[in-house]
């Protein structure tokens, strides 16, 4: 098989289920690629494209270091990792928010558990640190990898910084949004060297993506409706 011109990194998990139909409209999704796929690489020879599946948190790394020319990843991870990648297109789907949340009545800066500093549990330590630095509030960050909303309920933290879409999980655990830190959607990212060395192929892909977004009635405008 002819060597692929572009390698695209896609994230496993929730975003993949939204990305497959979108890329399908561009004709670059092989039939064997599904949300349940156990394979990690897929070839699209007619488009000279290779697709690789990696953990969502690893997509920016693969693109920054050139193991993938292009990637699709949530804006939350780009804000957290601050990787040196080009971010040309907001794909508009996968809308969610990064929020500061806590037990009802727990306002910004309060320490209901009597800690010397506000304890904030999160899987986004960099976003959290920047947010509270801007507000001049000293905090202690507790890094967690899952079940973030449990932390205030068992006294591990006073508040949390987490990703939410509908807010239903927060409400289920009797937590309320204290502040919205950022709004996030899926983004197309490109390796900076690939943008120069493989410019025709990268540009062709970006134009196809933008054309599909426009044809679909602009997914970006749909995001604004949610806001």
LINSUL-V294205 format. One line per field, one symbol per residue. psi: psi as a letter, one per 40 degrees, with the letter a starting at -180 (. if undefined). burial: b if it has 9 or more other ideal C-beta (glycine too) atoms within 8 Angstrom, else e. A space follows every 50 residues. Layout:
psi: ???
burial: ???
//
This chain:
psi: ihhidihhhihiaddddddddddddeffhidehideheieihigddefih hihiideeddddddeedidiihiidddddddfigihgdhheeifhiihih iiihegiheigdeeidihhhhiegddddddddddefhhihhhhieifded dddeedidiihihicdedddddefiihdihdihiiiihihhddddddfdd dddddddddddddddefgdddddddd.
burial: eeebebbbbbbeeebbebbbebbeebebbeeebeeebeeeebbbeeebbb bbbbebebbbbbbbebebbbbbbbbbbbbbbebebebebbbbbbbbbbbb bbbeebeeebbeeebeebbbbbbbbbbbbebbeeeeeebebbebeeebbb bbbeebbbbbbbbbeeeebbbebebbbbebbbbbbbbbbbbbebbeebee bbeebbebbbebbeeeebbbbbbeeee
//
